């Protein structure tokens, strides 16, 4: 063991001397002893005391903080260089490596990551820069991004930026942002980017700190490893100049190897080859080892707040104090400074500490020594690409491939995880021992954080598993008490390092509490227990009062009363006994989980539901509690309630920790440096120094400076743009012309919110918004604002700190167009007045003319009405005659019939009179209600042949009144099914046939229907009614289409002149027109053409045939009928009808199937369709006649019988057109089936 320790010490000493020689090669040299002293003193102070003790001498001076560094020459002369090295090595070994290269504490850094979820879609950050307004710009390999206080947004073509890898930044004296990218140099002015192209040529900056503004309006630039100066060319362009002559470059090659540039106070600093150079007033100066600058490639510059200049090379760091001529070494120990990169930033935080990249992560100079941060401190294991300190003094860290890191809590927070030595990450309790060590209880046991050590150590307790702990408490005697989840209570004595199981509780432990009297209390899943520390005796608290249900928390108020939060309610311990305290106005469901008492006398409670209750602690039987009126608290699931030593209330929840300070709430989250937003039950400890410890599911957060974290943030809303019709109102021009339909689009951000804490906005616009309105996003749109002057106000709301920022405002004017100006309104008023006068005069003239026209119209209308009255009188006279004449004839016929006179067919005479009256009444009703002028056609699919045969039957009755012969001629190519308004078509044909029958006596009337192909799926129907009557004169044909118009040769015939008028109007609605011609051989011919759509049988509305009015009862019992039809609906309908009257029906879909059935079963009748796929009706008929000649066959088809040429002389026994009535169909079936007799069916 000693050998290993000695070897380790020797290795540390060897490394240290190697570092010392590297840090100052002139170690022991009189010219460099001051530099060496400045470098070494900060690291060797602990060893000098040891050396002085073993090597006393009058020339040795111990370095003291605040005094000048020791003179190493005196030290060397006193003991010699080699002797000093030996003593330092010995001191290093004795002091246990305290002289090792210094590093930061082992705590986890409070870092917030910005990546794709924050809008930073490119994670390889090259450069970072914050402008004078406070916006942070991130240059990445994918382009440029800007942080608006909440998230990053990419800058692109909408702002004129050409997206490319950004490699350099700077801002000039006019606030213009210069961005160097792989695509060229771009300049942002007035919110838009433009190219910087001297002489029209692209200009490319080198990567790194290669842009630096001069004291005027120019910009220093490193391009192609050479230094250039960009100056305005007097116009809107730029001129590229070189500060060096060709002779200077040839004399000093380093001028062609410029690595970085920095300009401050009239001096331009730049890396020139392996040296450092400056340019002031045209004078070039080089700095080398004689000026304290070693050979290196200098990549980073910093002008510190104290006036010093810091430079960063690949291997070294140097500082030039104000007024000094020589640089001081600020090198890091070992090889920590060695970084091979194209740029290495060096920055200063608000405490004046200098930060730069190290070989393992980050290094920080605290004024005496370097602190090193690496992966153990939470930095990702990737290179640091860039650094920037914002206006809030916080650090931004750019990385290669891991996005941006923000050092959230600065030095106010340190975090501890397993990387810092914690044995477990699920922290349940924290306690500070009298020795200063912090003891931690977690789900894997415990850990100890000793201030003298950099890492947490495992707990020293010796205990059998399981090790899940719930609470750790430090007693006044220095002993450490652990309450394990399984009920064991452990006492550890640090002096003897012995662990003893003091007691075992009967239930699982939720937590424990040490009151001011030194008594331990354990709240368990089975109630509350008291524990005496001296005897280890466990006693259940108030067994008659507190049930064996879970108790979760305990608190002590300033009066020494104990308050227990249990599932059964709230309980108080005072004056030696427990009391159940009723919570008013109502108890919480499920009881209470957390309780706290603050020094101001208030009591705080939380339950299983979100929210927090507050009331006043007292001795009464009840306590009035009211919900805390805070939206964040109301939505928080509370995990702990604790008061610190300053009287602040800490509320740990699922979304952060809320703190009440002087009646003001503030929330702390990971954005403020906390390790995790969700906390654990009871995981809180308030230290005596004012700091607090908070346990989370992933580790431990130590809030070193709560006052700093809770201090109000100065967030400021910022109007990024206010665009109206292409104009930005945030510029110098606050007045723009009004545009019809134009919208005002405002975009805003927040400054001073570098942590990215939740912020929302509220706004109001004068004359539009009556009160403040919450903005749903970072963009706002006002559509169609009227002209006028407006004031837009904007406020930022810090959600976590519950604070409103001071409002900012934008006053602007939408100038009305000329036609809405005051002179325009005055002119418009005069014009309007003139127009009113003119309009009044014109109106009077129009009224006079209108009155004259009205007088003439009244006179004309009066004359027309008089003629119409006379015509109506004549018409009424004729109608009254026509109505009385049939009635008189019917009365006379009825009287003769009742008297027994049988010489004439009196019922037929009565029926004829009734039909005449019905026709006249129908015609009058049509015209009286204007039905024809407003009628709508109702087309439906129907059987054309069935319809035409029905019309023919009615036409024959009409024609026979005057002894006429009625014939029909229907073309064989007429379709079976069409879509028409059959009711209106029947009305047309009935009028035409009735009109022909009226004016034809003992003559001939013929109805003809032909077909012609039409468009696809349609057919033309040509309909003609021809008679041999009195005919119509050609001159009267057009006039007869008018109502009550009659031909000159019709005076001797009955009628009213309405029939053809009705026909004409119906056909117009049907898209046709009535044609009237003279028939060959005398008489008249009426015709029209209809465009009809073809229909299919499956489009028909299948319904059971009408069976009303059957002549005699039909009984089909014992008779079998075979139905043959290729349409399933038709088959089913016929079978349902036949089965309903006792027939036994069987249906098939084709002739082949029917023939197969007939060969196996006996049938009394076959009902078949005419045309079917395969064997049609005619082929089936031939087969039946051949095999079963006695079996009758009924044709039931949409078309009349059309035998095929090969049908021969066979014929169906009967035929019916679809859709026949049920009465007629049953009569035919009954007759034919009866005719078949016994022979076929049996």
Secondary structure by P-SEA (a helix, b strand, c coil): caaaaaaaaaaaaaaaaaaaaaacccccccccaaaaaaacccccaaaaaaaaaacccccccccccccccccaaaaaaaccaaaaaaaaaaaaaaacccccccccccccccccccccccccccccccbbbbcccbbbbbbcccbbbbbcccbbbbbccccccccccccccccccccbbbbbccccbbbbcccbbbbbccccbbbbbccccccccccccbbbbbcccbbbbbbbccccbbbbbbcccaaaaaacccccccccccccccbbbbbcccbbbbbcccbbbbbccccccccccccccccccccbbbbbcccbbbbbcccccbbbbbccccccccccccbbbbbcccccbbbbbccccbbbbcccbbbbbccccccccccccccccccccbbbbbbccccbbbccccccbbbbccccccccccccccccccccbbbbbcccccccccccccccccccccccccccccccccccccbbbbbcccbbbbbbccccccccccccccccccccccccccbbbbbcccbbbbbcccccccccccccccccccccccccccccbbbbbccccbbbbcccbbbbbbcccccccccccbbbbcccbbbbbbccccbbbbbbbccccbbbbbcccccccccccccccccccccbbbbbcccbbbbbcccbbbbbccccccccccccccccccccccbbbbbcccbbbbcccccccccccbbbbbcccccccccccccccccccccccbbbbbbbcccccccccbbbbbbccccccccbbbbcccbbbbccccbbbbbbbbbbbcccccccccbbbbbbbbcccccccaaaaaaaaaaaaaaaaaaaaaaaaaaaaaaaaaaaaaaaaaaaaaaaaaaaaaaaaaaaaaaaaaaaaaaaaaaaaaacccccaaaaaaaaaaaaaaaaaaaaaaaaaccccccccbbbbbbaaaaaaaaaaaaaaaaaccbbbbbbbbbcccccccccaaaaaaaaaaaaaaaaaaacccbbbbbbbbbbbccccbbbbbbbbbbcccccccccccccccccccccccccccccccaaaaaaaaaaaacbbbbbbbcccbbbbbccccbbbbbcccccccccccccccccccccccbbbbbbcccaaaaaaaaaaaaaaccbbbbbccaaaaaaaaacccccbbbbbcccccccaaaaaaaaaaccccbbbbbbcccccccccccccccccccccccccaaaaaaaaaaaaaaacccccc
